[in-house]
């Protein structure tokens, strides 16, 4: 009887450990969510290989989304050399309209096309634009709901850079 209980407990512990190893980490799912670029190529956030990734969900019919695109373009150009990537994820929009809007706004950061699954992966219910700032591991380190100005994005980026420099300094001092 005692041997049987020990065996049962051991099996349960092993199953729990295995399930923890096999379980898909939500951060991994975000980084491996599949999108398509405007040429139809499959893309993932992981493929950007950046230290910080700014992901903006937008739509061609969303006026606040279009309004904030110049601010994101400015952030993109300003932080590009610091291995910060910006990617716009167009959702619920026709591809031809997306291409047209890219021309109208003049943005040069990558524009990808998302679907309902990608929206769900990020936990977006209904409001766009939504912008996420991810670290290299896929952790969401900031989230903006609604249209933001360059000043708001810049303040958050300065805060994140200061935190990064502080943590680097602390890690290197020991």
C-alpha positions in Angstrom: 0.0 0.0 0.0 2.8 2.4 0.9 4.7 1.6 -2.3 1.6 2.2 -4.3 1.1 5.7 -2.7 4.7 6.5 -3.3 4.4 5.4 -6.9 1.2 7.4 -7.4 2.7 10.6 -5.9 5.9 10.2 -8.0 3.8 9.9 -11.2 1.7 13.0 -10.3 4.9 15.0 -9.6 6.4 13.9 -12.9 3.2 14.8 -14.8 3.2 18.3 -13.2 6.8 18.8 -14.0 6.4 17.6 -17.6 3.3 19.8 -18.1 5.3 22.8 -16.9 8.0 22.1 -19.4 5.6 21.5 -22.3 3.2 24.3 -21.5 3.4 27.1 -24.1 4.5 30.3 -22.5 2.3 33.3 -23.4 5.4 35.4 -24.2 6.5 32.8 -26.7 3.1 32.8 -28.3 3.3 36.6 -28.8 6.8 36.4 -30.2 5.8 33.6 -32.6 2.4 34.9 -33.7 2.3 34.8 -37.4 1.6 38.0 -39.5 2.0 38.7 -43.2 3.9 41.6 -44.7 2.4 43.6 -47.6 4.0 41.1 -50.1 2.4 38.1 -48.4 5.5 36.8 -46.6 5.0 35.3 -43.2 6.6 37.3 -40.3 7.0 36.9 -36.6 8.1 39.4 -33.9 10.8 37.0 -33.0 12.3 37.5 -36.5 12.9 41.2 -35.8 15.6 40.2 -33.3 15.4 43.5 -31.5 16.1 44.6 -27.9 12.8 46.5 -27.8 9.8 46.1 -30.2 7.0 48.6 -30.5 3.9 46.9 -31.9 1.0 49.1 -33.0 -2.3 47.7 -33.9 -4.3 49.9 -36.3 -6.9 49.9 -39.1 -7.3 52.0 -42.2 -10.7 53.2 -41.2 -9.5 54.3 -37.7 -8.9 58.1 -37.6 -7.0 58.0 -34.3 -4.8 55.2 -35.6 -3.8 57.3 -38.6 -3.3 60.3 -36.5 -0.6 58.6 -34.4 1.3 57.1 -37.3 3.6 60.1 -37.7 4.6 59.9 -34.0 5.5 56.3 -34.4 7.5 57.1 -37.5 9.4 59.7 -35.6 10.1 57.2 -32.8 11.1 54.6 -35.4 13.7 56.9 -37.0 15.0 58.2 -33.6 15.6 54.8 -32.0 16.4 52.6 -35.1 20.1 52.7 -34.4 19.5 51.5 -30.8 18.0 48.1 -32.0 14.5 49.3 -31.3 12.0 48.2 -33.9 8.6 49.5 -34.7 6.0 47.4 -36.6 2.5 48.4 -37.5 -0.1 45.6 -37.5 -3.0 46.5 -39.7 -6.2 44.7 -38.7 -9.7 44.4 -40.1 -8.6 46.2 -43.2 -8.4 45.4 -46.9 -4.8 44.9 -48.2 -5.2 47.5 -51.0 -6.4 50.1 -48.5 -3.5 49.3 -46.2 -1.0 49.9 -49.0 -2.8 53.1 -49.9 -2.7 54.3 -46.3 1.1 53.5 -46.0 1.6 55.8 -49.1 -0.6 58.5 -47.7 1.1 58.6 -44.3 4.6 58.0 -45.6 5.6 55.6 -42.8 8.7 53.6 -43.4 8.5 51.2 -40.5 7.3 47.7 -41.4 3.6 47.2 -41.8 2.2 43.7 -41.4 -1.3 42.3 -41.6 -2.9 40.7 -38.5 -6.0 38.7 -38.1 -8.4 38.0 -35.3 -6.0 35.4 -33.8 -3.2 38.0 -33.5 -5.6 40.4 -31.9 -6.5 37.7 -29.3 -2.9 36.8 -28.7 -2.3 40.4 -27.5 -5.6 40.5 -25.5 -7.1 43.3 -27.5 -10.9 43.4 -27.0 -12.2 46.2 -29.1 -10.3 49.5 -28.8 -7.7 50.4 -31.4 -5.2 51.8 -31.8 -3.3 49.8 -29.2 0.4 49.9 -28.9 2.6 47.5 -27.0 6.3 47.8 -26.1 7.9 44.4 -25.8 11.4 43.5 -24.5 13.6 41.0 -26.3 11.9 38.1 -24.4 8.4 39.1 -25.4 7.4 40.6 -22.1 4.9 43.4 -22.4 6.7 46.3 -20.7 4.2 49.0 -21.7 0.8 49.3 -23.2 -1.0 52.2 -24.7 -4.7 52.2 -25.4 -6.0 54.8 -27.8 -4.0 57.4 -29.9 -0.8 58.7 -28.4 1.4 61.7 -29.2 5.1 61.7 -30.0 5.6 63.3 -26.6 3.9 60.4 -24.8 5.8 57.7 -26.7 9.1 59.6 -26.2 8.5 59.9 -22.4 7.9 56.2 -22.1 11.0 55.4 -24.3 13.2 57.7 -22.1 11.8 55.9 -19.0 12.6 52.5 -20.5 16.1 53.6 -21.6 16.8 54.9 -18.1 15.6 51.7 -16.5 17.7 49.6 -18.9 20.9 51.7 -18.2 20.3 51.4 -14.5 19.8 47.7 -14.6 22.9 47.3 -16.8 24.9 49.4 -14.3 23.7 47.3 -11.4 24.4 44.0 -13.1 27.9 45.1 -14.1 28.8 46.4 -10.7 28.6 42.9 -9.0 
